[in-house]
């Protein structure tokens, strides 16, 4: 950080599919623990890989490319789980070994990555799943799956597009009506607590309102952004009785 010199350059070669490069412009790298070390993971074109965070040395490569809709989708990792390709759940063992748990119980196509996000919390996978790439305005769902088995625990109908955030034990959904929805998450259910319609823009496009940004919750404030407009809401608990 002091000099800006390159500390290391990681190399994941060879690529998992012959003739396909490590293109990954949508697959933002994330850091996650692998045993007693920190690794940097990223999805690529129908593959995934990781290097050790301290050296850049190749740690792991997923070379299974049999699922067509695997693509450059954000990896999510928490509580020892790692969700890959928008369709594969795996577990990171104490020895750093990555073991697949299930595949195909939820599918988030690369087309929908702009507004499909996943959260791993308390042994559950929370995912926003649009109706499909062929009809990006059809109603979608917020789904809750058991992270270990992939069994669906609950789902909640919602708008066609949305971005999720987790804070204070609640799920915040900004969807394309546009609406800000607060969802209570219990062990086996999802319940809409309240919602309101923020004054965000609507656009005359074939796919409807373009709201892709995550809601952000920090220090009792809710931040929403749409293009050049930023809205801030005070969501601190009132002290009035």
Secondary structure, 3 states (H helix, E strand, C coil): CCCCCCCCCCCCCCCCCCCCCCCCCCCCCEEEEECCEEEEEEEECCEEEEEECCCCCEEEEECCCCCCCCCCCCCEEECCEEEECCCEEEEECCCCCEEEEEECCCCCCHHHHHHCCEEEECCEEEEEECCCCCCCCCCEEEEEEECCCCCEEEEEEECCCEEEEEECCEEEEEECCCEEEEEEECCCCEEEEEEECCCCCCCCCCCCCCCCCCCEEECCEEEEEECCEEEEEECCCCCCC
